[in-house]
Each structure stands twice: as C-alpha cells, then as structure tokens.
Amino acid sequence: MSSNRATNELRLVSLLPSATEMACALGLADQLLGITHCCDYPPEIRGKPLVVHGNIPVGELSLREIDSAVSASLARGESLYHVDEQLLRALAPTHILTQDLCQVCAPAGNEVTRALKALPHQPQVLWMSPHSIADIHGNLRELGQTTGREAEAERLIASGRSRLKRVAERVAQTTHRPRVFCAEWIDPLFCAGHWTPEMVEIAGGTDVLGRKWADSVRVTWDAVSEAAPEMLILMPCGYDRDNAHAQAAWLFKQSGWSDLPAVRNKLVFAVDAGYFSRPGPRVVDGTELLAHLLHPEVFDWKGPADAFMKIDCSATPGKFAAAPTT
C-alpha cells in the first residue's frame, strides 16, 4: 500500500495531547478525527470532536482541591476521564493514539480497553508511554511508520537531535550549571520527572529534586529549601504561563521563601507547561527555552513571547506584575 493511499484511508483518534501534536507535526491534522478536551495545540485542531472529557471540574477547584479529588478518585478505582463511546463508534477510527504512563494525564489502559470493546471493528492502538527524549523520538518514529509518514518522522527526529546538540554545544561554553527546581505542580509541590530533568541537563542546569526517567513525586517545601535552588521554574502540568504565574502566590507564603537563592537572585519564572509536560515535538522548544533561562548570555529564545515570564519576587502575593523578560 502506498504512503498516499495509506494516508487517505487513515482515521485517527487521539486520546493524548502529545499524540495530537505529533500527528499534526507529521501533517496528519486532516486525518485526525477526534481529540481530547485537553488538546489545545496546534491551532488547526480547534473545533474537532471531543472523544474524551474530564470527570473532575478542574475549573471550579483550587490546585489542592484538584489534587485531593484526583487522589480520592484513584483510591476508589474510578477513572478521571470519560470516553464518549458513542462518538468513538461513529468516528470508526483505524488507529487510536493513547498512553499507559500516567492515569492523571490522559485515559490509561483500563479506560481504553473498555472503549475498544464498544467498537464493532478493532482499530490499531499505538501506546505512547515515554520516559526519555529518546523514547519520545521512538514514539514519533512508530507513528510515522504506521501512518505512512516515516520520512517526515525521520526529518523531525533529525532536526530535533540537531537542535538539542546545538543547545548542548552552546551551553558548554559556560562555566556554571545552575541548580534548578522545576515544579510540575504547586500545591502540593511535585518535582519534575521523566524527560524534564533530562531537558534541564541538556540546557546546562541541574534539576536538584528532579527524577530523571522516573515518575514525578510529591516533595516538601522543606526539601526545596534545603536544596537551595538558584532558579525556580514553575510549570504546573496542564497550565499555560499566565496560570502558572498566578499560582506562584502559594509560594510567597512559604517559610523562608525570601531566603531562597533563586528569589534573592530574582530568577523565578513561570512557563507554559505545554513545552515540558507533553512528550511531543515541543520538548525540543522547551529545552531551548530552558537554555535561554539558564544561560541567556549564550542562548537566545526565538519562540513565542508568551512561553515564559519572569516573576517579580518583590510583588505582593496575589498581585504579581510580570518583570521584563530577557
């Protein structure tokens, strides 16, 4: 079967925002018939049918309430997501793109298995559960091979590797690797896991509490204080820069906040978590963003202006003003 014919016959449904981004990066936006309520990038996917909805009203809850609701649901064995099986049947996908890495991030194994049982014809399921940047590239390669876009996938992978190599070479000119704390959630605090500490490493820093290629876990404020990070990067999963910025109010209330080297050095940033929490093509952009934050003297940021914001640590909690970015 030719690549063109294979592409024309594709009917993709993505149950994972990063898979949605991968499919679009491979030029498969038109073949992507269903997405999740969390899929918000790239712009061309707006308006596509939503196959997945969240069961927790996150827009009505605080961060701590969201964490409590998630923990309680998982403890009861309940799903955090609802898969619209009727819509899924109507879309009749040839392929479903999903994951079995994180029950919080997207529908995982059990939900997908139940949804598949409702389909008269079984689609091919691509499981994307990466732990590292190499795994992300492997997922992209598999998607390309499966959909007749192997050449496009290899070009994306080669470009990404070249850009990451450039980052590493540029930051190698520096003499200091700043100690960083990347917060994947604010209240309660979670460290960064999986590929994010690797991104920090490539960008010329050290994630002092990160768990490279392993799950993100809760950390105490005392642990953050003892780690004495020279830079704080707030990247709460699922939130953009402005929401991350607003959530910094919780940190201002913590004992010893003003004593942190990052605060004294005025190196506290809010970023768009889409560049970090989603294991797709934008992790390369995220690594370049980290390189700019860590080493602005050797690495410029040429991406969107709304990707990050320096937080004014002298502002009154809850009334933050964005400091000029570099």
Contacts in CASP RR format, 6 or more apart in sequence:
PFRMAT RR
TARGET T0000
AUTHOR 0000-0000-0000
METHOD contacts of the structure
MODEL  1
MSSNRATNELRLVSLLPSATEMACALGLADQLLGITHCCDYPPEIRGKPL
VVHGNIPVGELSLREIDSAVSASLARGESLYHVDEQLLRALAPTHILTQD
LCQVCAPAGNEVTRALKALPHQPQVLWMSPHSIADIHGNLRELGQTTGRE
AEAERLIASGRSRLKRVAERVAQTTHRPRVFCAEWIDPLFCAGHWTPEMV
EIAGGTDVLGRKWADSVRVTWDAVSEAAPEMLILMPCGYDRDNAHAQAAW
LFKQSGWSDLPAVRNKLVFAVDAGYFSRPGPRVVDGTELLAHLLHPEVFD
WKGPADAFMKIDCSATPGKFAAAPTT
3 148 0 8 1.000
3 149 0 8 1.000
3 150 0 8 1.000
6 147 0 8 1.000
6 148 0 8 1.000
7 28 0 8 1.000
7 31 0 8 1.000
7 147 0 8 1.000
7 148 0 8 1.000
7 149 0 8 1.000
9 94 0 8 1.000
10 28 0 8 1.000
10 31 0 8 1.000
10 94 0 8 1.000
10 95 0 8 1.000
10 147 0 8 1.000
11 31 0 8 1.000
11 33 0 8 1.000
11 91 0 8 1.000
11 92 0 8 1.000
11 93 0 8 1.000
11 94 0 8 1.000
11 95 0 8 1.000
11 123 0 8 1.000
12 23 0 8 1.000
12 28 0 8 1.000
12 31 0 8 1.000
12 32 0 8 1.000
12 33 0 8 1.000
12 34 0 8 1.000
12 93 0 8 1.000
12 94 0 8 1.000
12 95 0 8 1.000
12 96 0 8 1.000
12 97 0 8 1.000
12 147 0 8 1.000
13 32 0 8 1.000
13 33 0 8 1.000
13 34 0 8 1.000
13 35 0 8 1.000
13 51 0 8 1.000
13 88 0 8 1.000
13 91 0 8 1.000
13 93 0 8 1.000
13 95 0 8 1.000
13 96 0 8 1.000
13 97 0 8 1.000
13 123 0 8 1.000
14 20 0 8 1.000
14 23 0 8 1.000
14 32 0 8 1.000
14 34 0 8 1.000
14 35 0 8 1.000
14 36 0 8 1.000
14 39 0 8 1.000
14 96 0 8 1.000
14 97 0 8 1.000
14 98 0 8 1.000
15 36 0 8 1.000
15 51 0 8 1.000
15 52 0 8 1.000
15 83 0 8 1.000
15 96 0 8 1.000
15 97 0 8 1.000
15 98 0 8 1.000
15 99 0 8 1.000
15 106 0 8 1.000
15 107 0 8 1.000
15 112 0 8 1.000
16 36 0 8 1.000
16 97 0 8 1.000
16 98 0 8 1.000
16 99 0 8 1.000
16 105 0 8 1.000
16 106 0 8 1.000
16 128 0 8 1.000
17 35 0 8 1.000
17 36 0 8 1.000
17 38 0 8 1.000
17 39 0 8 1.000
17 40 0 8 1.000
17 41 0 8 1.000
17 106 0 8 1.000
17 278 0 8 1.000
18 128 0 8 1.000
18 278 0 8 1.000
18 279 0 8 1.000
18 280 0 8 1.000
19 97 0 8 1.000
19 98 0 8 1.000
19 99 0 8 1.000
19 126 0 8 1.000
19 128 0 8 1.000
19 139 0 8 1.000
19 143 0 8 1.000
20 32 0 8 1.000
20 35 0 8 1.000
20 36 0 8 1.000
20 39 0 8 1.000
20 41 0 8 1.000
20 45 0 8 1.000
20 97 0 8 1.000
21 41 0 8 1.000
21 42 0 8 1.000
21 278 0 8 1.000
21 280 0 8 1.000
21 281 0 8 1.000
21 282 0 8 1.000
22 97 0 8 1.000
22 128 0 8 1.000
22 139 0 8 1.000
22 140 0 8 1.000
22 143 0 8 1.000
22 280 0 8 1.000
22 281 0 8 1.000
23 29 0 8 1.000
23 31 0 8 1.000
23 32 0 8 1.000
23 97 0 8 1.000
23 143 0 8 1.000
23 147 0 8 1.000
24 32 0 8 1.000
24 42 0 8 1.000
24 44 0 8 1.000
24 45 0 8 1.000
25 140 0 8 1.000
25 152 0 8 1.000
25 156 0 8 1.000
25 280 0 8 1.000
25 281 0 8 1.000
26 140 0 8 1.000
26 143 0 8 1.000
26 144 0 8 1.000
26 147 0 8 1.000
26 149 0 8 1.000
26 152 0 8 1.000
26 153 0 8 1.000
26 156 0 8 1.000
27 149 0 8 1.000
27 152 0 8 1.000
28 147 0 8 1.000
28 149 0 8 1.000
29 42 0 8 1.000
29 44 0 8 1.000
29 45 0 8 1.000
31 147 0 8 1.000
32 45 0 8 1.000
32 48 0 8 1.000
33 48 0 8 1.000
33 49 0 8 1.000
33 91 0 8 1.000
33 93 0 8 1.000
34 48 0 8 1.000
34 49 0 8 1.000
34 50 0 8 1.000
34 51 0 8 1.000
34 87 0 8 1.000
34 91 0 8 1.000
34 93 0 8 1.000
35 45 0 8 1.000
35 48 0 8 1.000
35 49 0 8 1.000
35 50 0 8 1.000
35 51 0 8 1.000
35 52 0 8 1.000
36 50 0 8 1.000
36 51 0 8 1.000
36 52 0 8 1.000
36 53 0 8 1.000
36 81 0 8 1.000
36 106 0 8 1.000
36 107 0 8 1.000
37 50 0 8 1.000
37 52 0 8 1.000
37 53 0 8 1.000
37 54 0 8 1.000
38 52 0 8 1.000
38 106 0 8 1.000
38 238 0 8 1.000
39 45 0 8 1.000
39 48 0 8 1.000
40 46 0 8 1.000
41 274 0 8 1.000
41 282 0 8 1.000
49 87 0 8 1.000
49 91 0 8 1.000
50 84 0 8 1.000
50 87 0 8 1.000
51 83 0 8 1.000
51 84 0 8 1.000
51 87 0 8 1.000
51 88 0 8 1.000
51 91 0 8 1.000
52 81 0 8 1.000
52 82 0 8 1.000
52 83 0 8 1.000
52 84 0 8 1.000
52 106 0 8 1.000
52 107 0 8 1.000
53 81 0 8 1.000
53 82 0 8 1.000
53 84 0 8 1.000
54 80 0 8 1.000
54 81 0 8 1.000
54 82 0 8 1.000
55 73 0 8 1.000
55 78 0 8 1.000
55 79 0 8 1.000
55 80 0 8 1.000
55 81 0 8 1.000
55 82 0 8 1.000
56 66 0 8 1.000
56 69 0 8 1.000
56 70 0 8 1.000
56 73 0 8 1.000
56 80 0 8 1.000
58 66 0 8 1.000
61 69 0 8 1.000
62 187 0 8 1.000
63 185 0 8 1.000
63 186 0 8 1.000
63 187 0 8 1.000
63 236 0 8 1.000
63 247 0 8 1.000
63 250 0 8 1.000
64 187 0 8 1.000
64 188 0 8 1.000
67 185 0 8 1.000
67 187 0 8 1.000
67 188 0 8 1.000
70 80 0 8 1.000
70 104 0 8 1.000
73 79 0 8 1.000
73 80 0 8 1.000
74 80 0 8 1.000
74 103 0 8 1.000
74 104 0 8 1.000
79 107 0 8 1.000
79 110 0 8 1.000
79 111 0 8 1.000
80 103 0 8 1.000
80 104 0 8 1.000
81 106 0 8 1.000
81 107 0 8 1.000
81 111 0 8 1.000
83 107 0 8 1.000
83 111 0 8 1.000
83 112 0 8 1.000
83 114 0 8 1.000
83 115 0 8 1.000
85 115 0 8 1.000
85 118 0 8 1.000
88 115 0 8 1.000
88 118 0 8 1.000
88 119 0 8 1.000
89 118 0 8 1.000
89 119 0 8 1.000
89 120 0 8 1.000
92 119 0 8 1.000
92 121 0 8 1.000
93 119 0 8 1.000
93 123 0 8 1.000
94 123 0 8 1.000
94 124 0 8 1.000
95 123 0 8 1.000
95 124 0 8 1.000
95 125 0 8 1.000
95 126 0 8 1.000
95 146 0 8 1.000
95 147 0 8 1.000
96 112 0 8 1.000
96 116 0 8 1.000
96 123 0 8 1.000
96 124 0 8 1.000
96 125 0 8 1.000
96 126 0 8 1.000
97 126 0 8 1.000
97 128 0 8 1.000
97 143 0 8 1.000
98 106 0 8 1.000
98 107 0 8 1.000
98 108 0 8 1.000
98 109 0 8 1.000
98 112 0 8 1.000
98 125 0 8 1.000
98 126 0 8 1.000
98 127 0 8 1.000
98 128 0 8 1.000
99 105 0 8 1.000
99 106 0 8 1.000
99 108 0 8 1.000
99 127 0 8 1.000
99 128 0 8 1.000
99 129 0 8 1.000
100 108 0 8 1.000
100 109 0 8 1.000
100 112 0 8 1.000
100 127 0 8 1.000
100 129 0 8 1.000
101 108 0 8 1.000
101 128 0 8 1.000
101 129 0 8 1.000
101 130 0 8 1.000
101 131 0 8 1.000
102 108 0 8 1.000
104 237 0 8 1.000
105 237 0 8 1.000
105 277 0 8 1.000
107 115 0 8 1.000
112 125 0 8 1.000
116 122 0 8 1.000
116 123 0 8 1.000
116 125 0 8 1.000
124 146 0 8 1.000
126 139 0 8 1.000
126 142 0 8 1.000
126 143 0 8 1.000
126 146 0 8 1.000
128 139 0 8 1.000
128 143 0 8 1.000
128 279 0 8 1.000
129 135 0 8 1.000
130 136 0 8 1.000
130 138 0 8 1.000
130 139 0 8 1.000
130 194 0 8 1.000
130 195 0 8 1.000
130 279 0 8 1.000
131 194 0 8 1.000
131 195 0 8 1.000
131 213 0 8 1.000
131 214 0 8 1.000
132 194 0 8 1.000
132 195 0 8 1.000
132 198 0 8 1.000
132 213 0 8 1.000
133 164 0 8 1.000
133 195 0 8 1.000
133 198 0 8 1.000
133 199 0 8 1.000
133 283 0 8 1.000
135 195 0 8 1.000
135 279 0 8 1.000
136 195 0 8 1.000
136 279 0 8 1.000
136 280 0 8 1.000
136 283 0 8 1.000
137 157 0 8 1.000
137 161 0 8 1.000
138 157 0 8 1.000
139 279 0 8 1.000
139 280 0 8 1.000
140 153 0 8 1.000
140 156 0 8 1.000
140 157 0 8 1.000
140 280 0 8 1.000
140 281 0 8 1.000
141 150 0 8 1.000
141 153 0 8 1.000
141 154 0 8 1.000
141 157 0 8 1.000
143 149 0 8 1.000
143 153 0 8 1.000
144 150 0 8 1.000
144 152 0 8 1.000
144 153 0 8 1.000
145 153 0 8 1.000
156 281 0 8 1.000
159 284 0 8 1.000
160 281 0 8 1.000
160 284 0 8 1.000
163 284 0 8 1.000
163 287 0 8 1.000
163 288 0 8 1.000
164 202 0 8 1.000
164 284 0 8 1.000
164 287 0 8 1.000
167 202 0 8 1.000
167 203 0 8 1.000
167 287 0 8 1.000
167 288 0 8 1.000
167 291 0 8 1.000
167 299 0 8 1.000
168 202 0 8 1.000
168 204 0 8 1.000
170 291 0 8 1.000
170 295 0 8 1.000
170 298 0 8 1.000
170 299 0 8 1.000
171 202 0 8 1.000
171 203 0 8 1.000
171 204 0 8 1.000
171 205 0 8 1.000
171 291 0 8 1.000
171 294 0 8 1.000
171 295 0 8 1.000
171 298 0 8 1.000
171 299 0 8 1.000
173 298 0 8 1.000
174 204 0 8 1.000
174 295 0 8 1.000
174 297 0 8 1.000
174 298 0 8 1.000
177 204 0 8 1.000
177 205 0 8 1.000
177 206 0 8 1.000
178 204 0 8 1.000
178 205 0 8 1.000
178 206 0 8 1.000
178 230 0 8 1.000
178 231 0 8 1.000
178 267 0 8 1.000
178 294 0 8 1.000
179 205 0 8 1.000
179 206 0 8 1.000
179 208 0 8 1.000
179 227 0 8 1.000
179 228 0 8 1.000
179 229 0 8 1.000
179 230 0 8 1.000
179 231 0 8 1.000
179 261 0 8 1.000
180 200 0 8 1.000
180 205 0 8 1.000
180 206 0 8 1.000
180 207 0 8 1.000
180 208 0 8 1.000
180 229 0 8 1.000
180 230 0 8 1.000
180 231 0 8 1.000
180 232 0 8 1.000
180 233 0 8 1.000
180 294 0 8 1.000
181 191 0 8 1.000
181 207 0 8 1.000
181 208 0 8 1.000
181 209 0 8 1.000
181 224 0 8 1.000
181 227 0 8 1.000
181 229 0 8 1.000
181 231 0 8 1.000
181 232 0 8 1.000
181 233 0 8 1.000
181 262 0 8 1.000
182 191 0 8 1.000
182 192 0 8 1.000
182 196 0 8 1.000
182 197 0 8 1.000
182 200 0 8 1.000
182 207 0 8 1.000
182 210 0 8 1.000
182 233 0 8 1.000
182 235 0 8 1.000
182 276 0 8 1.000
183 189 0 8 1.000
183 190 0 8 1.000
183 191 0 8 1.000
183 192 0 8 1.000
183 232 0 8 1.000
183 233 0 8 1.000
183 234 0 8 1.000
183 235 0 8 1.000
183 236 0 8 1.000
184 190 0 8 1.000
184 191 0 8 1.000
184 192 0 8 1.000
184 193 0 8 1.000
184 196 0 8 1.000
184 216 0 8 1.000
184 235 0 8 1.000
184 236 0 8 1.000
184 237 0 8 1.000
184 273 0 8 1.000
184 276 0 8 1.000
184 277 0 8 1.000
185 216 0 8 1.000
185 236 0 8 1.000
185 237 0 8 1.000
186 234 0 8 1.000
186 236 0 8 1.000
186 247 0 8 1.000
186 248 0 8 1.000
186 250 0 8 1.000
186 251 0 8 1.000
187 247 0 8 1.000
187 250 0 8 1.000
188 218 0 8 1.000
189 218 0 8 1.000
189 219 0 8 1.000
189 220 0 8 1.000
189 221 0 8 1.000
189 224 0 8 1.000
190 216 0 8 1.000
190 217 0 8 1.000
190 218 0 8 1.000
190 219 0 8 1.000
191 207 0 8 1.000
191 209 0 8 1.000
191 210 0 8 1.000
191 211 0 8 1.000
191 216 0 8 1.000
191 217 0 8 1.000
191 219 0 8 1.000
192 200 0 8 1.000
192 207 0 8 1.000
192 209 0 8 1.000
192 210 0 8 1.000
192 211 0 8 1.000
192 216 0 8 1.000
192 235 0 8 1.000
192 276 0 8 1.000
193 210 0 8 1.000
193 211 0 8 1.000
193 212 0 8 1.000
193 213 0 8 1.000
193 214 0 8 1.000
193 215 0 8 1.000
193 216 0 8 1.000
194 211 0 8 1.000
194 212 0 8 1.000
194 213 0 8 1.000
194 214 0 8 1.000
194 215 0 8 1.000
194 216 0 8 1.000
194 279 0 8 1.000
195 213 0 8 1.000
195 279 0 8 1.000
195 283 0 8 1.000
196 207 0 8 1.000
196 210 0 8 1.000
196 235 0 8 1.000
196 276 0 8 1.000
196 277 0 8 1.000
197 207 0 8 1.000
197 210 0 8 1.000
197 211 0 8 1.000
197 212 0 8 1.000
198 212 0 8 1.000
198 213 0 8 1.000
199 276 0 8 1.000
199 283 0 8 1.000
199 286 0 8 1.000
199 287 0 8 1.000
199 290 0 8 1.000
200 206 0 8 1.000
200 207 0 8 1.000
200 290 0 8 1.000
200 294 0 8 1.000
201 207 0 8 1.000
201 212 0 8 1.000
202 287 0 8 1.000
202 290 0 8 1.000
202 291 0 8 1.000
203 287 0 8 1.000
203 288 0 8 1.000
203 290 0 8 1.000
203 291 0 8 1.000
203 293 0 8 1.000
203 294 0 8 1.000
203 295 0 8 1.000
204 290 0 8 1.000
204 291 0 8 1.000
204 294 0 8 1.000
204 295 0 8 1.000
205 290 0 8 1.000
205 294 0 8 1.000
208 227 0 8 1.000
208 228 0 8 1.000
208 229 0 8 1.000
209 219 0 8 1.000
209 223 0 8 1.000
209 224 0 8 1.000
209 227 0 8 1.000
210 216 0 8 1.000
211 217 0 8 1.000
221 254 0 8 1.000
221 255 0 8 1.000
224 260 0 8 1.000
225 255 0 8 1.000
225 256 0 8 1.000
225 259 0 8 1.000
225 260 0 8 1.000
228 260 0 8 1.000
228 261 0 8 1.000
229 260 0 8 1.000
229 261 0 8 1.000
229 262 0 8 1.000
230 261 0 8 1.000
230 262 0 8 1.000
230 265 0 8 1.000
230 267 0 8 1.000
231 262 0 8 1.000
231 265 0 8 1.000
231 267 0 8 1.000
231 268 0 8 1.000
231 269 0 8 1.000
231 293 0 8 1.000
231 294 0 8 1.000
232 251 0 8 1.000
232 260 0 8 1.000
232 262 0 8 1.000
232 263 0 8 1.000
232 267 0 8 1.000
232 268 0 8 1.000
232 269 0 8 1.000
233 269 0 8 1.000
233 271 0 8 1.000
233 290 0 8 1.000
233 293 0 8 1.000
234 244 0 8 1.000
234 245 0 8 1.000
234 247 0 8 1.000
234 248 0 8 1.000
234 251 0 8 1.000
234 268 0 8 1.000
234 269 0 8 1.000
234 270 0 8 1.000
234 271 0 8 1.000
234 311 0 8 1.000
235 244 0 8 1.000
235 271 0 8 1.000
235 272 0 8 1.000
235 273 0 8 1.000
235 275 0 8 1.000
235 276 0 8 1.000
235 277 0 8 1.000
236 243 0 8 1.000
236 244 0 8 1.000
236 247 0 8 1.000
236 273 0 8 1.000
237 273 0 8 1.000
237 277 0 8 1.000
238 273 0 8 1.000
238 274 0 8 1.000
238 277 0 8 1.000
239 247 0 8 1.000
239 273 0 8 1.000
240 272 0 8 1.000
240 273 0 8 1.000
240 274 0 8 1.000
240 306 0 8 1.000
241 270 0 8 1.000
241 271 0 8 1.000
241 272 0 8 1.000
241 306 0 8 1.000
241 307 0 8 1.000
241 308 0 8 1.000
241 309 0 8 1.000
242 270 0 8 1.000
242 306 0 8 1.000
242 309 0 8 1.000
244 270 0 8 1.000
244 271 0 8 1.000
244 272 0 8 1.000
244 273 0 8 1.000
245 270 0 8 1.000
245 309 0 8 1.000
245 311 0 8 1.000
245 320 0 8 1.000
245 322 0 8 1.000
246 318 0 8 1.000
246 320 0 8 1.000
247 270 0 8 1.000
248 268 0 8 1.000
248 270 0 8 1.000
248 311 0 8 1.000
248 320 0 8 1.000
249 317 0 8 1.000
249 318 0 8 1.000
249 320 0 8 1.000
251 257 0 8 1.000
252 317 0 8 1.000
252 318 0 8 1.000
253 317 0 8 1.000
257 263 0 8 1.000
258 264 0 8 1.000
258 313 0 8 1.000
262 268 0 8 1.000
263 313 0 8 1.000
266 310 0 8 1.000
266 313 0 8 1.000
266 323 0 8 1.000
267 293 0 8 1.000
267 310 0 8 1.000
268 310 0 8 1.000
268 311 0 8 1.000
268 313 0 8 1.000
269 293 0 8 1.000
269 308 0 8 1.000
269 309 0 8 1.000
269 310 0 8 1.000
269 311 0 8 1.000
270 308 0 8 1.000
270 309 0 8 1.000
270 311 0 8 1.000
271 289 0 8 1.000
271 307 0 8 1.000
271 308 0 8 1.000
271 309 0 8 1.000
272 306 0 8 1.000
272 307 0 8 1.000
272 308 0 8 1.000
274 282 0 8 1.000
275 282 0 8 1.000
275 283 0 8 1.000
275 285 0 8 1.000
275 286 0 8 1.000
275 289 0 8 1.000
275 307 0 8 1.000
276 283 0 8 1.000
276 286 0 8 1.000
285 303 0 8 1.000
285 307 0 8 1.000
286 307 0 8 1.000
288 299 0 8 1.000
288 301 0 8 1.000
288 302 0 8 1.000
288 303 0 8 1.000
289 301 0 8 1.000
289 303 0 8 1.000
289 307 0 8 1.000
289 308 0 8 1.000
291 298 0 8 1.000
291 299 0 8 1.000
292 299 0 8 1.000
292 300 0 8 1.000
292 301 0 8 1.000
292 326 0 8 1.000
293 308 0 8 1.000
296 326 0 8 1.000
301 307 0 8 1.000
301 308 0 8 1.000
305 325 0 8 1.000
308 325 0 8 1.000
309 322 0 8 1.000
309 323 0 8 1.000
309 325 0 8 1.000
310 322 0 8 1.000
310 323 0 8 1.000
310 324 0 8 1.000
310 325 0 8 1.000
310 326 0 8 1.000
311 320 0 8 1.000
311 322 0 8 1.000
311 323 0 8 1.000
312 320 0 8 1.000
312 321 0 8 1.000
312 322 0 8 1.000
312 323 0 8 1.000
315 321 0 8 1.000
END
